[in-house]
Amino acid sequence: MAGGAGLTSAPPLDRGIPDFLERPGPSPVHRLNPLTKATLATVTAVAAVALGGLVGPVVLVLVAVILPAAAAGVLGRLIRTSLLLALPIAVSAFLVNLFFFPDGRTVLVEVGPITATAEGFGFALEILARILAISGAVTLFYLTTRPAALVIDLERRGVSPRVGFVANASVQTVPAMVERAAQITAAQRARGLDTEGSVWRRIRGIVPIVGPVILGSIAEVEERTMALEARGFTRPGRRTLLWTPSDTTFERILRWGLVAALVGLIAVRVTGVLR
């Protein structure tokens, strides 16, 4: 009986595949193929620049960023993350175009030798809309795509494993460093480090944190390199994949349609048909 019970409780053969890869995403946007979401993000970012004006980028933000984010349930996180990413460059670009636009004639505000013009304000809004479209598209892709699924899908399509590893490492670098910094900060506080209070105390508290973060990142790179070599990462030939993301005919048609629409848009702008 004990042997029979052991046989019936044995795990299935396919349990070598991690659960986070097999488990479907919580929304239809999450369950899209990673290449489809990457194509959508790229087309949105390039189209926001190619369209120009204010209406085109705003429509792109609503249709290609806000609606999918709301459907995926990540709208709040997307707004916070994209604003944090775009805020420095958006503020600088807005101020530069507002006060130093070369063809500005209608004066709005004069602050000493600096003049804000209506033409500069309009162009600054256009630049701001493009920046928000680009940051929103990239953030949406990041929030709804698992890096491991993207790497596996790229390898299935014949991309070198080295390229896939670089893409995966690039996506995971910032979150990993943020998490490591939080852990080191908590450990340093437990040892009596003062990281709160005045600005000078906060600046002094950064120094004991930066060193361990950088050294930990270097050590992690070395450990990851040794682990990859032990698993035969550099061996020649294609690897056998135990799992690949789903890819439907509709998504393949959608990807080619998006690329064709982008090429057509660029051609129309270059020829001067669309001003």
Secondary structure, DSSP 8 states (H G I E B T S, - for coil): -HHHHHHHT---GGGGS-HHHHS--SSTTTTS-HHHHHHHHHHHHHHHHHH-SSHHHHHHIIIIIIHHHHHHT-HHHHHHHHHHHHHHHHHHHHHHHHHH-TT--SEEEEETTEEEEHHHHHHHHHHHHHHHHHHHHHHHHHHH--HHHHHHHHHHTT--HHHHHHHHHHHHHHHHHHHHHHHHHHHHHHTT---SSSHHHHHHHHHHHHHHHHHHHHHHHHHHHHHHHHTTTT-SS----S------HHHHHHHHHHHHHHHHHHHHHHHTS--
